[in-house]
Amino acid sequence: MKLQDIGFIIVLAILFYFRKPIWFVYTGILCFALAIPLFAKWIFFTGERLVWYGAAFVFTSIILWYWKKE
């Protein structure tokens, strides 16, 4: 487990504490935006991880919105 994985888990835990789906979306978009320069500099491993983290945040927001709806 790398430092970025630990950071992801900490941020995910903090966002789960507040349970605001829009914050998950914003965090996911931030991850996507941070991944773009990494891909441009050929740092593929960290860029790929940020894309996966962004997708996880967006997917979690969809689940939370669906859960709150019912």
LINMOTA-V413004 format. One record per helix or strand of 2 or more residues. SS is the DSSP state (h for helix, s for strand). FROM is the first residue (numbers start at 1). LEN is the number of residues. If there is no record, write none. Layout:
{{SS,FROM,LEN} {SS,FROM,LEN}}
This chain:
{{h,3,16} {h,21,20} {h,44,26}}
